Amino acid sequence: MGSIKEAIRAAQDIKVERDVDIPEWGVTVDVWGLPSGDWEAYQNKLNRVRFQDGRSGAEMDVRSRRAEIVAKCLYEAGTDERVFPDLAEGIAILSKKSQGTVDGLFKLCRHLSGEDRDFQTKVKDAEGNSGGDQS
C-alpha cells in the first residue's frame, strides 16, 4: 500500500454535475466543484470587499466574484476544458448575464464544492466514499 500522502494526492474528490442544461443560454455544460484553495481565495476576496465600507462598487464587486466562481466551474460538456479559459473574459461575459441564472449556477458550484454542508455532513460523506476500511 502506498503512503497516505500519495492516496490523498491521487483521490479524485472534485464533484461534477454532467450535462447541465441552461435553457436561458441554449447550452449544455458540465459544472465542476472547485478545490479548497479556490474557495478560500473567493472567501478572502469577499471579506476584503465587506471591510471596504463606503466603496461605491462593492455590490458589483461581489457579483463579479460570483461570476468568477461560475467561470471557473463551467466546462464544455464531456470534456476537461473550461468554457472560459480566459478567466477575465468569462467574468466580463457572465457579469452581463441574468443574475438569476448566474446565481443558480453559483449555488450549484457551491454545492459541488461542499460549501453548503456542515462539517459533520462532510465527514459522513467522506466516510461513505472511502475505499478502505476505517478503524
N, CA, C and O atoms as CSV, one atom per row, in Angstrom:
chain,resi,resn,atom,element,x,y,z
A,1,MET,N,N,0.845,-1.182,0.000
A,1,MET,CA,C,0.000,0.000,0.000
A,1,MET,C,C,0.890,1.245,0.000
A,1,MET,O,O,1.904,1.292,0.697
A,2,GLY,N,N,0.502,2.250,-0.785
A,2,GLY,CA,C,1.248,3.494,-0.857
A,2,GLY,C,C,1.042,4.342,0.379
A,2,GLY,O,O,0.277,3.997,1.279
A,3,SER,N,N,1.726,5.429,0.397
A,3,SER,CA,C,1.630,6.315,1.553
A,3,SER,C,C,0.281,7.035,1.580
A,3,SER,O,O,-0.412,7.133,0.567
A,4,ILE,N,N,-0.060,7.522,2.737
A,4,ILE,CA,C,-1.305,8.288,2.892
A,4,ILE,C,C,-1.256,9.528,2.017
A,4,ILE,O,O,-2.249,9.885,1.384
A,5,LYS,N,N,-0.098,10.188,1.981
A,5,LYS,CA,C,0.061,11.387,1.156
A,5,LYS,C,C,-0.249,11.079,-0.309
A,5,LYS,O,O,-0.950,11.848,-0.967
A,6,GLU,N,N,0.263,9.970,-0.821
A,6,GLU,CA,C,0.018,9.613,-2.221
A,6,GLU,C,C,-1.449,9.257,-2.451
A,6,GLU,O,O,-2.003,9.562,-3.507
A,7,ALA,N,N,-2.074,8.618,-1.475
A,7,ALA,CA,C,-3.500,8.292,-1.594
A,7,ALA,C,C,-4.342,9.557,-1.660
A,7,ALA,O,O,-5.283,9.643,-2.449
A,8,ILE,N,N,-4.001,10.544,-0.826
A,8,ILE,CA,C,-4.723,11.821,-0.839
A,8,ILE,C,C,-4.505,12.521,-2.170
A,8,ILE,O,O,-5.452,13.027,-2.772
A,9,ARG,N,N,-3.267,12.552,-2.627
A,9,ARG,CA,C,-2.939,13.210,-3.896
A,9,ARG,C,C,-3.693,12.585,-5.059
A,9,ARG,O,O,-4.145,13.296,-5.957
A,10,ALA,N,N,-3.833,11.262,-5.054
A,10,ALA,CA,C,-4.464,10.549,-6.168
A,10,ALA,C,C,-5.992,10.556,-6.112
A,10,ALA,O,O,-6.651,10.255,-7.107
A,11,ALA,N,N,-6.555,10.897,-4.956
A,11,ALA,CA,C,-8.019,10.848,-4.804
A,11,ALA,C,C,-8.701,11.831,-5.752
A,11,ALA,O,O,-8.322,12.999,-5.837
A,12,GLN,N,N,-9.701,11.341,-6.453
A,12,GLN,CA,C,-10.498,12.182,-7.351
A,12,GLN,C,C,-11.752,12.610,-6.585
A,12,GLN,O,O,-12.795,11.966,-6.689
A,13,ASP,N,N,-11.649,13.697,-5.816
A,13,ASP,CA,C,-12.744,14.082,-4.932
A,13,ASP,C,C,-13.495,15.334,-5.369
A,13,ASP,O,O,-14.375,15.803,-4.648
A,14,ILE,N,N,-13.169,15.881,-6.529
A,14,ILE,CA,C,-13.907,17.042,-7.048
A,14,ILE,C,C,-15.164,16.518,-7.735
A,14,ILE,O,O,-15.086,15.720,-8.669
A,15,LYS,N,N,-16.309,16.969,-7.268
A,15,LYS,CA,C,-17.580,16.504,-7.824
A,15,LYS,C,C,-17.910,17.242,-9.122
A,15,LYS,O,O,-17.538,18.400,-9.310
A,16,VAL,N,N,-18.619,16.541,-10.011
A,16,VAL,CA,C,-19.001,17.089,-11.309
A,16,VAL,C,C,-20.466,16.787,-11.559
A,16,VAL,O,O,-20.927,15.669,-11.330
A,17,GLU,N,N,-21.190,17.784,-12.027
A,17,GLU,CA,C,-22.571,17.591,-12.487
A,17,GLU,C,C,-22.505,17.655,-14.017
A,17,GLU,O,O,-22.183,18.695,-14.591
A,18,ARG,N,N,-22.810,16.541,-14.657
A,18,ARG,CA,C,-22.695,16.441,-16.113
A,18,ARG,C,C,-23.982,16.892,-16.807
A,18,ARG,O,O,-25.081,16.768,-16.267
A,19,ASP,N,N,-23.809,17.412,-18.006
A,19,ASP,CA,C,-24.921,17.756,-18.901
A,19,ASP,C,C,-25.981,18.644,-18.248
A,19,ASP,O,O,-27.165,18.308,-18.237
A,20,VAL,N,N,-25.545,19.767,-17.710
A,20,VAL,CA,C,-26.442,20.734,-17.092
A,20,VAL,C,C,-27.000,21.637,-18.199
A,20,VAL,O,O,-26.258,22.368,-18.855
A,21,ASP,N,N,-28.307,21.570,-18.389
A,21,ASP,CA,C,-28.950,22.420,-19.398
A,21,ASP,C,C,-29.155,23.819,-18.839
A,21,ASP,O,O,-29.638,23.993,-17.721
A,22,ILE,N,N,-28.779,24.809,-19.636
A,22,ILE,CA,C,-29.036,26.198,-19.285
A,22,ILE,C,C,-29.897,26.756,-20.415
A,22,ILE,O,O,-29.381,27.329,-21.374
A,23,PRO,N,N,-31.217,26.583,-20.293
A,23,PRO,CA,C,-32.107,26.971,-21.396
A,23,PRO,C,C,-32.050,28.457,-21.736
A,23,PRO,O,O,-32.261,28.841,-22.886
A,24,GLU,N,N,-31.762,29.296,-20.733
A,24,GLU,CA,C,-31.678,30.734,-20.986
A,24,GLU,C,C,-30.567,31.058,-21.985
A,24,GLU,O,O,-30.639,32.053,-22.708
A,25,TRP,N,N,-29.560,30.223,-22.016
A,25,TRP,CA,C,-28.425,30.458,-22.900
A,25,TRP,C,C,-28.395,29.483,-24.071
A,25,TRP,O,O,-27.585,29.638,-24.985
A,26,GLY,N,N,-29.272,28.479,-24.052
A,26,GLY,CA,C,-29.315,27.495,-25.130
A,26,GLY,C,C,-28.091,26.595,-25.174
A,26,GLY,O,O,-27.656,26.189,-26.252
A,27,VAL,N,N,-27.527,26.277,-24.000
A,27,VAL,CA,C,-26.320,25.451,-23.949
A,27,VAL,C,C,-26.457,24.355,-22.893
A,27,VAL,O,O,-27.306,24.416,-22.003
A,28,THR,N,N,-25.594,23.357,-23.026
A,28,THR,CA,C,-25.441,22.305,-22.031
A,28,THR,C,C,-23.970,22.278,-21.644
A,28,THR,O,O,-23.093,22.252,-22.508
A,29,VAL,N,N,-23.704,22.284,-20.343
A,29,VAL,CA,C,-22.331,22.309,-19.840
A,29,VAL,C,C,-22.170,21.280,-18.736
A,29,VAL,O,O,-23.146,20.742,-18.213
A,30,ASP,N,N,-20.915,21.017,-18.393
A,30,ASP,CA,C,-20.603,20.283,-17.173
A,30,ASP,C,C,-20.205,21.331,-16.139
A,30,ASP,O,O,-19.526,22.305,-16.466
A,31,VAL,N,N,-20.625,21.131,-14.898
A,31,VAL,CA,C,-20.274,22.054,-13.822
A,31,VAL,C,C,-19.436,21.276,-12.816
A,31,VAL,O,O,-19.857,20.244,-12.295
A,32,TRP,N,N,-18.246,21.794,-12.558
A,32,TRP,CA,C,-17.314,21.150,-11.642
A,32,TRP,C,C,-17.251,21.932,-10.343
A,32,TRP,O,O,-17.339,23.160,-10.344
A,33,GLY,N,N,-17.101,21.221,-9.236
A,33,GLY,CA,C,-16.812,21.878,-7.968
A,33,GLY,C,C,-15.394,22.427,-8.010
A,33,GLY,O,O,-14.605,22.075,-8.887
A,34,LEU,N,N,-15.087,23.278,-7.070
A,34,LEU,CA,C,-13.747,23.872,-7.009
A,34,LEU,C,C,-12.944,23.287,-5.862
A,34,LEU,O,O,-13.510,22.878,-4.848
A,35,PRO,N,N,-11.632,23.246,-6.016
A,35,PRO,CA,C,-10.782,22.813,-4.902
A,35,PRO,C,C,-10.810,23.832,-3.768
A,35,PRO,O,O,-11.191,24.986,-3.962
A,36,SER,N,N,-10.408,23.398,-2.608
A,36,SER,CA,C,-10.491,24.249,-1.417
A,36,SER,C,C,-9.709,25.551,-1.569
A,36,SER,O,O,-10.137,26.579,-1.045
A,37,GLY,N,N,-8.595,25.538,-2.261
A,37,GLY,CA,C,-7.795,26.762,-2.434
A,37,GLY,C,C,-8.550,27.847,-3.176
A,37,GLY,O,O,-8.428,29.025,-2.841
A,38,ASP,N,N,-9.329,27.467,-4.181
A,38,ASP,CA,C,-10.116,28.453,-4.923
A,38,ASP,C,C,-11.233,29.031,-4.057
A,38,ASP,O,O,-11.534,30.222,-4.139
A,39,TRP,N,N,-11.861,28.166,-3.210
A,39,TRP,CA,C,-12.909,28.687,-2.320
A,39,TRP,C,C,-12.322,29.614,-1.268
A,39,TRP,O,O,-12.927,30.629,-0.926
A,40,GLU,N,N,-11.158,29.274,-0.760
A,40,GLU,CA,C,-10.504,30.150,0.220
A,40,GLU,C,C,-10.199,31.510,-0.387
A,40,GLU,O,O,-10.434,32.542,0.241
A,41,ALA,N,N,-9.680,31.510,-1.598
A,41,ALA,CA,C,-9.380,32.769,-2.286
A,41,ALA,C,C,-10.652,33.586,-2.477
A,41,ALA,O,O,-10.638,34.803,-2.289
A,42,TYR,N,N,-11.751,32.933,-2.848
A,42,TYR,CA,C,-13.036,33.619,-3.005
A,42,TYR,C,C,-13.481,34.238,-1.683
A,42,TYR,O,O,-13.875,35.403,-1.644
A,43,GLN,N,N,-13.421,33.466,-0.604
A,43,GLN,CA,C,-13.838,33.964,0.709
A,43,GLN,C,C,-12.966,35.138,1.148
A,43,GLN,O,O,-13.473,36.110,1.709
A,44,ASN,N,N,-11.662,35.054,0.898
A,44,ASN,CA,C,-10.765,36.151,1.268
A,44,ASN,C,C,-11.105,37.423,0.499
A,44,ASN,O,O,-11.115,38.510,1.078
A,45,LYS,N,N,-11.382,37.302,-0.789
A,45,LYS,CA,C,-11.752,38.470,-1.590
A,45,LYS,C,C,-13.069,39.052,-1.101
A,45,LYS,O,O,-13.222,40.270,-1.010
A,46,LEU,N,N,-14.022,38.176,-0.788
A,46,LEU,CA,C,-15.329,38.624,-0.312
A,46,LEU,C,C,-15.191,39.365,1.013
A,46,LEU,O,O,-15.833,40.396,1.215
A,47,ASN,N,N,-14.370,38.856,1.908
A,47,ASN,CA,C,-14.153,39.520,3.199
A,47,ASN,C,C,-13.502,40.881,3.022
A,47,ASN,O,O,-13.847,41.819,3.741
A,48,ARG,N,N,-12.565,41.016,2.083
A,48,ARG,CA,C,-11.951,42.318,1.825
A,48,ARG,C,C,-12.981,43.326,1.344
A,48,ARG,O,O,-12.934,44.492,1.734
A,49,VAL,N,N,-13.923,42.885,0.493
A,49,VAL,CA,C,-14.973,43.777,-0.004
A,49,VAL,C,C,-15.835,44.252,1.151
A,49,VAL,O,O,-16.198,45.427,1.210
A,50,ARG,N,N,-16.168,43.355,2.069
A,50,ARG,CA,C,-17.029,43.719,3.205
A,50,ARG,C,C,-16.371,44.761,4.101
A,50,ARG,O,O,-17.063,45.597,4.682
A,51,PHE,N,N,-15.056,44.725,4.220
A,51,PHE,CA,C,-14.360,45.659,5.087
A,51,PHE,C,C,-14.127,47.021,4.440
A,51,PHE,O,O,-13.690,47.956,5.111
A,52,GLN,N,N,-14.406,47.140,3.179
A,52,GLN,CA,C,-14.183,48.400,2.478
A,52,GLN,C,C,-15.484,49.210,2.435
A,52,GLN,O,O,-16.010,49.488,1.357
A,53,ASP,N,N,-15.989,49.579,3.587
A,53,ASP,CA,C,-17.237,50.344,3.691
A,53,ASP,C,C,-17.129,51.642,2.915
A,53,ASP,O,O,-16.060,52.248,2.828
A,54,GLY,N,N,-18.252,52.057,2.356
A,54,GLY,CA,C,-18.295,53.316,1.633
A,54,GLY,C,C,-17.806,53.223,0.203
A,54,GLY,O,O,-17.839,54.210,-0.532
A,55,ARG,N,N,-17.363,52.073,-0.190
A,55,ARG,CA,C,-16.881,51.910,-1.554
A,55,ARG,C,C,-18.065,51.714,-2.478
A,55,ARG,O,O,-18.844,50.781,-2.286
A,56,SER,N,N,-18.220,52.570,-3.476
A,56,SER,CA,C,-19.406,52.562,-4.326
A,56,SER,C,C,-19.541,51.298,-5.165
A,56,SER,O,O,-20.663,50.913,-5.496
A,57,GLY,N,N,-18.459,50.647,-5.516
A,57,GLY,CA,C,-18.525,49.476,-6.378
A,57,GLY,C,C,-18.585,48.156,-5.641
A,57,GLY,O,O,-18.420,47.101,-6.254
A,58,ALA,N,N,-18.818,48.189,-4.326
A,58,ALA,CA,C,-18.761,46.963,-3.542
A,58,ALA,C,C,-19.792,45.938,-3.995
A,58,ALA,O,O,-19.460,44.759,-4.109
A,59,GLU,N,N,-21.044,46.351,-4.260
A,59,GLU,CA,C,-22.070,45.390,-4.672
A,59,GLU,C,C,-21.710,44.750,-6.006
A,59,GLU,O,O,-21.847,43.536,-6.163
A,60,MET,N,N,-21.256,45.541,-6.962
A,60,MET,CA,C,-20.866,44.997,-8.256
A,60,MET,C,C,-19.665,44.070,-8.101
A,60,MET,O,O,-19.567,43.064,-8.803
A,61,ASP,N,N,-18.756,44.396,-7.192
A,61,ASP,CA,C,-17.590,43.567,-6.968
A,61,ASP,C,C,-17.999,42.193,-6.459
A,61,ASP,O,O,-17.430,41.189,-6.888
A,62,VAL,N,N,-18.976,42.124,-5.550
A,62,VAL,CA,C,-19.460,40.844,-5.042
A,62,VAL,C,C,-20.070,40.041,-6.182
A,62,VAL,O,O,-19.832,38.837,-6.283
A,63,ARG,N,N,-20.857,40.689,-7.047
A,63,ARG,CA,C,-21.440,39.981,-8.184
A,63,ARG,C,C,-20.366,39.436,-9.105
A,63,ARG,O,O,-20.466,38.304,-9.578
A,64,SER,N,N,-19.339,40.233,-9.365
A,64,SER,CA,C,-18.291,39.756,-10.263
A,64,SER,C,C,-17.498,38.620,-9.624
A,64,SER,O,O,-16.926,37.792,-10.333
A,65,ARG,N,N,-17.457,38.570,-8.297
A,65,ARG,CA,C,-16.804,37.448,-7.627
A,65,ARG,C,C,-17.596,36.166,-7.870
A,65,ARG,O,O,-17.008,35.106,-8.088
A,66,ARG,N,N,-18.914,36.254,-7.835
A,66,ARG,CA,C,-19.727,35.076,-8.151
A,66,ARG,C,C,-19.521,34.676,-9.605
A,66,ARG,O,O,-19.424,33.490,-9.920
A,67,ALA,N,N,-19.453,35.669,-10.490
A,67,ALA,CA,C,-19.186,35.381,-11.900
A,67,ALA,C,C,-17.839,34.684,-12.051
A,67,ALA,O,O,-17.680,33.809,-12.902
A,68,GLU,N,N,-16.877,35.070,-11.229
A,68,GLU,CA,C,-15.553,34.428,-11.268
A,68,GLU,C,C,-15.651,32.952,-10.907
A,68,GLU,O,O,-15.070,32.103,-11.583
A,69,ILE,N,N,-16.383,32.648,-9.847
A,69,ILE,CA,C,-16.559,31.251,-9.438
A,69,ILE,C,C,-17.233,30.460,-10.546
A,69,ILE,O,O,-16.781,29.369,-10.894
A,70,VAL,N,N,-18.317,31.004,-11.106
A,70,VAL,CA,C,-19.036,30.302,-12.173
A,70,VAL,C,C,-18.130,30.102,-13.378
A,70,VAL,O,O,-18.123,29.024,-13.973
A,71,ALA,N,N,-17.367,31.122,-13.747
A,71,ALA,CA,C,-16.459,30.997,-14.890
A,71,ALA,C,C,-15.442,29.877,-14.662
A,71,ALA,O,O,-15.056,29.188,-15.605
A,72,LYS,N,N,-15.011,29.697,-13.417
A,72,LYS,CA,C,-14.052,28.636,-13.107
A,72,LYS,C,C,-14.694,27.246,-13.119
A,72,LYS,O,O,-14.003,26.244,-13.305
A,73,CYS,N,N,-16.009,27.186,-12.923
A,73,CYS,CA,C,-16.694,25.897,-12.780
A,73,CYS,C,C,-17.299,25.360,-14.078
A,73,CYS,O,O,-17.598,24.169,-14.159
A,74,LEU,N,N,-17.485,26.195,-15.084
A,74,LEU,CA,C,-18.148,25.751,-16.316
A,74,LEU,C,C,-17.162,25.090,-17.270
A,74,LEU,O,O,-16.116,25.650,-17.599
A,75,TYR,N,N,-17.519,23.895,-17.703
A,75,TYR,CA,C,-16.693,23.127,-18.636
A,75,TYR,C,C,-17.528,22.712,-19.841
A,75,TYR,O,O,-18.737,22.506,-19.741
A,76,GLU,N,N,-16.853,22.595,-20.981
A,76,GLU,CA,C,-17.506,22.063,-22.177
A,76,GLU,C,C,-18.019,20.673,-21.821
A,76,GLU,O,O,-17.291,19.875,-21.230
A,77,ALA,N,N,-19.272,20.379,-22.177
A,77,ALA,CA,C,-19.868,19.085,-21.836
A,77,ALA,C,C,-19.006,17.943,-22.373
A,77,ALA,O,O,-18.617,17.931,-23.541
A,78,GLY,N,N,-18.717,16.987,-21.492
A,78,GLY,CA,C,-17.972,15.803,-21.875
A,78,GLY,C,C,-16.473,16.000,-22.042
A,78,GLY,O,O,-15.785,15.104,-22.529
A,79,THR,N,N,-15.957,17.163,-21.645
A,79,THR,CA,C,-14.516,17.412,-21.788
A,79,THR,C,C,-13.949,17.889,-20.461
A,79,THR,O,O,-14.679,18.089,-19.491
A,80,ASP,N,N,-12.649,18.065,-20.438
A,80,ASP,CA,C,-11.972,18.657,-19.284
A,80,ASP,C,C,-11.539,20.071,-19.612
A,80,ASP,O,O,-10.568,20.568,-19.042
A,81,GLU,N,N,-12.250,20.734,-20.531
A,81,GLU,CA,C,-11.864,22.069,-20.975
A,81,GLU,C,C,-12.858,23.111,-20.477
A,81,GLU,O,O,-14.067,22.990,-20.671
A,82,ARG,N,N,-12.319,24.128,-19.837
A,82,ARG,CA,C,-13.166,25.212,-19.341
A,82,ARG,C,C,-13.835,25.946,-20.492
A,82,ARG,O,O,-13.255,26.114,-21.564
A,83,VAL,N,N,-15.064,26.379,-20.250
A,83,VAL,CA,C,-15.766,27.212,-21.223
A,83,VAL,C,C,-15.017,28.534,-21.384
A,83,VAL,O,O,-14.912,29.069,-22.488
A,84,PHE,N,N,-14.500,29.050,-20.276
A,84,PHE,CA,C,-13.786,30.330,-20.265
A,84,PHE,C,C,-12.336,30.130,-19.835
A,84,PHE,O,O,-12.004,30.362,-18.672
A,85,PRO,N,N,-11.454,29.697,-20.763
A,85,PRO,CA,C,-10.055,29.564,-20.376
A,85,PRO,C,C,-9.434,30.910,-20.000
A,85,PRO,O,O,-8.515,30.976,-19.183
A,86,ASP,N,N,-9.952,31.987,-20.612
A,86,ASP,CA,C,-9.539,33.345,-20.238
A,86,ASP,C,C,-10.523,33.810,-19.169
A,86,ASP,O,O,-11.634,34.242,-19.476
A,87,LEU,N,N,-10.100,33.716,-17.913
A,87,LEU,CA,C,-10.981,33.998,-16.774
A,87,LEU,C,C,-11.542,35.413,-16.816
A,87,LEU,O,O,-12.722,35.615,-16.532
A,88,ALA,N,N,-10.723,36.387,-17.163
A,88,ALA,CA,C,-11.199,37.782,-17.218
A,88,ALA,C,C,-12.315,37.941,-18.241
A,88,ALA,O,O,-13.285,38.659,-17.998
A,89,GLU,N,N,-12.184,37.279,-19.375
A,89,GLU,CA,C,-13.241,37.338,-20.395
A,89,GLU,C,C,-14.515,36.681,-19.873
A,89,GLU,O,O,-15.610,37.202,-20.084
A,90,GLY,N,N,-14.383,35.544,-19.195
A,90,GLY,CA,C,-15.545,34.858,-18.629
A,90,GLY,C,C,-16.272,35.712,-17.616
A,90,GLY,O,O,-17.502,35.764,-17.613
A,91,ILE,N,N,-15.525,36.381,-16.757
A,91,ILE,CA,C,-16.127,37.260,-15.756
A,91,ILE,C,C,-16.864,38.400,-16.440
A,91,ILE,O,O,-17.978,38.749,-16.048
A,92,ALA,N,N,-16.250,38.975,-17.452
A,92,ALA,CA,C,-16.882,40.088,-18.184
A,92,ALA,C,C,-18.184,39.639,-18.845
A,92,ALA,O,O,-19.177,40.366,-18.813
A,93,ILE,N,N,-18.186,38.458,-19.436
A,93,ILE,CA,C,-19.394,37.953,-20.099
A,93,ILE,C,C,-20.468,37.628,-19.076
A,93,ILE,O,O,-21.613,38.054,-19.224
A,94,LEU,N,N,-20.115,36.884,-18.045
A,94,LEU,CA,C,-21.104,36.462,-17.049
A,94,LEU,C,C,-21.652,37.627,-16.233
A,94,LEU,O,O,-22.796,37.581,-15.781
A,95,SER,N,N,-20.855,38.660,-16.042
A,95,SER,CA,C,-21.316,39.833,-15.291
A,95,SER,C,C,-22.425,40.578,-16.011
A,95,SER,O,O,-23.115,41.402,-15.409
A,96,LYS,N,N,-22.599,40.299,-17.278
A,96,LYS,CA,C,-23.652,40.955,-18.058
A,96,LYS,C,C,-24.848,40.041,-18.305
A,96,LYS,O,O,-25.763,40.407,-19.043
A,97,LYS,N,N,-24.850,38.865,-17.703
A,97,LYS,CA,C,-25.941,37.907,-17.860
A,97,LYS,C,C,-26.895,38.011,-16.672
A,97,LYS,O,O,-26.606,38.670,-15.673
A,98,SER,N,N,-28.033,37.346,-16.809
A,98,SER,CA,C,-29.066,37.368,-15.775
A,98,SER,C,C,-28.500,36.958,-14.421
A,98,SER,O,O,-27.852,35.919,-14.297
A,99,GLN,N,N,-28.748,37.779,-13.413
A,99,GLN,CA,C,-28.284,37.476,-12.064
A,99,GLN,C,C,-28.883,36.159,-11.593
A,99,GLN,O,O,-28.213,35.387,-10.909
A,100,GLY,N,N,-30.131,35.893,-11.949
A,100,GLY,CA,C,-30.789,34.656,-11.525
A,100,GLY,C,C,-30.110,33.416,-12.085
A,100,GLY,O,O,-29.943,32.423,-11.377
A,101,THR,N,N,-29.720,33.470,-13.345
A,101,THR,CA,C,-29.046,32.337,-13.969
A,101,THR,C,C,-27.659,32.146,-13.376
A,101,THR,O,O,-27.282,31.029,-13.022
A,102,VAL,N,N,-26.902,33.224,-13.266
A,102,VAL,CA,C,-25.550,33.138,-12.705
A,102,VAL,C,C,-25.623,32.680,-11.248
A,102,VAL,O,O,-24.804,31.869,-10.815
A,103,ASP,N,N,-26.599,33.193,-10.487
A,103,ASP,CA,C,-26.737,32.799,-9.089
A,103,ASP,C,C,-27.083,31.321,-8.960
A,103,ASP,O,O,-26.563,30.638,-8.078
A,104,GLY,N,N,-27.959,30.821,-9.831
A,104,GLY,CA,C,-28.291,29.395,-9.813
A,104,GLY,C,C,-27.062,28.535,-10.068
A,104,GLY,O,O,-26.862,27.517,-9.405
A,105,LEU,N,N,-26.242,28.943,-11.029
A,105,LEU,CA,C,-25.006,28.212,-11.309
A,105,LEU,C,C,-24.022,28.331,-10.147
A,105,LEU,O,O,-23.327,27.373,-9.809
A,106,PHE,N,N,-23.969,29.519,-9.540
A,106,PHE,CA,C,-23.094,29.712,-8.374
A,106,PHE,C,C,-23.497,28.746,-7.252
A,106,PHE,O,O,-22.637,28.129,-6.622
A,107,LYS,N,N,-24.794,28.619,-7.009
A,107,LYS,CA,C,-25.269,27.714,-5.957
A,107,LYS,C,C,-24.912,26.266,-6.271
A,107,LYS,O,O,-24.583,25.498,-5.367
A,108,LEU,N,N,-24.976,25.889,-7.552
A,108,LEU,CA,C,-24.577,24.543,-7.942
A,108,LEU,C,C,-23.071,24.360,-7.726
A,108,LEU,O,O,-22.644,23.322,-7.221
A,109,CYS,N,N,-22.269,25.351,-8.102
A,109,CYS,CA,C,-20.819,25.293,-7.873
A,109,CYS,C,C,-20.531,25.134,-6.382
A,109,CYS,O,O,-19.692,24.330,-5.975
A,110,ARG,N,N,-21.236,25.909,-5.594
A,110,ARG,CA,C,-21.063,25.868,-4.138
A,110,ARG,C,C,-21.407,24.485,-3.590
A,110,ARG,O,O,-20.691,23.945,-2.747
A,111,HIS,N,N,-22.508,23.922,-4.079
A,111,HIS,CA,C,-22.931,22.589,-3.644
A,111,HIS,C,C,-21.899,21.530,-4.035
A,111,HIS,O,O,-21.520,20.697,-3.212
A,112,LEU,N,N,-21.448,21.563,-5.279
A,112,LEU,CA,C,-20.481,20.576,-5.750
A,112,LEU,C,C,-19.150,20.705,-5.014
A,112,LEU,O,O,-18.407,19.731,-4.894
A,113,SER,N,N,-18.855,21.890,-4.529
A,113,SER,CA,C,-17.618,22.132,-3.788
A,113,SER,C,C,-17.762,21.820,-2.305
A,113,SER,O,O,-16.789,21.903,-1.556
A,114,GLY,N,N,-18.971,21.460,-1.876
A,114,GLY,CA,C,-19.195,21.087,-0.486
A,114,GLY,C,C,-19.377,22.253,0.453
A,114,GLY,O,O,-19.355,22.070,1.671
A,115,GLU,N,N,-19.556,23.447,-0.078
A,115,GLU,CA,C,-19.667,24.638,0.761
A,115,GLU,C,C,-21.050,24.821,1.374
A,115,GLU,O,O,-21.237,25.712,2.202
A,116,ASP,N,N,-22.009,24.013,0.994
A,116,ASP,CA,C,-23.348,24.163,1.555
A,116,ASP,C,C,-23.657,23.071,2.586
A,116,ASP,O,O,-24.812,22.873,2.965
A,117,ARG,N,N,-22.614,22.367,3.033
A,117,ARG,CA,C,-22.798,21.309,4.024
A,117,ARG,C,C,-22.009,21.633,5.278
A,117,ARG,O,O,-20.954,22.264,5.210
A,118,ASP,N,N,-22.518,21.203,6.417
A,118,ASP,CA,C,-21.775,21.420,7.654
A,118,ASP,C,C,-20.670,20.362,7.791
A,118,ASP,O,O,-20.609,19.411,7.011
A,119,PHE,N,N,-19.825,20.537,8.762
A,119,PHE,CA,C,-18.666,19.661,8.931
A,119,PHE,C,C,-19.067,18.205,9.123
A,119,PHE,O,O,-18.467,17.317,8.518
A,120,GLN,N,N,-20.073,17.946,9.957
A,120,GLN,CA,C,-20.481,16.567,10.225
A,120,GLN,C,C,-20.955,15.871,8.951
A,120,GLN,O,O,-20.655,14.697,8.733
A,121,THR,N,N,-21.695,16.594,8.111
A,121,THR,CA,C,-22.164,16.023,6.854
A,121,THR,C,C,-20.986,15.702,5.943
A,121,THR,O,O,-20.970,14.660,5.288
A,122,LYS,N,N,-20.002,16.593,5.901
A,122,LYS,CA,C,-18.807,16.353,5.084
A,122,LYS,C,C,-18.065,15.103,5.557
A,122,LYS,O,O,-17.598,14.312,4.737
A,123,VAL,N,N,-17.954,14.923,6.873
A,123,VAL,CA,C,-17.279,13.743,7.419
A,123,VAL,C,C,-18.041,12.480,7.029
A,123,VAL,O,O,-17.431,11.498,6.606
A,124,LYS,N,N,-19.362,12.492,7.163
A,124,LYS,CA,C,-20.174,11.321,6.801
A,124,LYS,C,C,-20.030,11.010,5.323
A,124,LYS,O,O,-19.903,9.845,4.946
A,125,ASP,N,N,-20.048,12.049,4.470
A,125,ASP,CA,C,-19.869,11.843,3.036
A,125,ASP,C,C,-18.509,11.235,2.736
A,125,ASP,O,O,-18.399,10.330,1.910
A,126,ALA,N,N,-17.475,11.727,3.401
A,126,ALA,CA,C,-16.118,11.213,3.189
A,126,ALA,C,C,-16.020,9.753,3.619
A,126,ALA,O,O,-15.372,8.948,2.950
A,127,GLU,N,N,-16.663,9.412,4.738
A,127,GLU,CA,C,-16.637,8.031,5.200
A,127,GLU,C,C,-17.335,7.125,4.204
A,127,GLU,O,O,-16.878,6.010,3.955
A,128,GLY,N,N,-18.425,7.584,3.637
A,128,GLY,CA,C,-19.172,6.783,2.659
A,128,GLY,C,C,-18.436,6.616,1.352
A,128,GLY,O,O,-18.701,5.665,0.616
A,129,ASN,N,N,-17.503,7.526,1.037
A,129,ASN,CA,C,-16.781,7.468,-0.223
A,129,ASN,C,C,-15.389,6.876,-0.093
A,129,ASN,O,O,-14.662,6.797,-1.083
A,130,SER,N,N,-15.000,6.457,1.111
A,130,SER,CA,C,-13.650,5.941,1.279
A,130,SER,C,C,-13.552,4.534,0.678
A,130,SER,O,O,-14.512,3.764,0.693
A,131,GLY,N,N,-12.388,4.230,0.161
A,131,GLY,CA,C,-12.193,2.940,-0.480
A,131,GLY,C,C,-11.786,1.860,0.500
A,131,GLY,O,O,-11.939,0.677,0.196
A,132,GLY,N,N,-11.271,2.223,1.667
A,132,GLY,CA,C,-10.779,1.226,2.609
A,132,GLY,C,C,-11.591,1.200,3.873
A,132,GLY,O,O,-12.478,2.026,4.088
A,133,ASP,N,N,-11.271,0.238,4.702
A,133,ASP,CA,C,-11.946,0.137,5.995
A,133,ASP,C,C,-11.388,1.168,6.960
A,133,ASP,O,O,-10.177,1.372,7.034
A,134,GLN,N,N,-12.269,1.809,7.689
A,134,GLN,CA,C,-11.868,2.802,8.672
A,134,GLN,C,C,-11.854,2.133,10.036
A,134,GLN,O,O,-12.691,1.273,10.310
A,135,SER,N,N,-10.914,2.514,10.897
A,135,SER,CA,C,-10.912,1.977,12.252
A,135,SER,C,C,-11.004,3.096,13.253
A,135,SER,O,O,-11.017,2.846,14.458
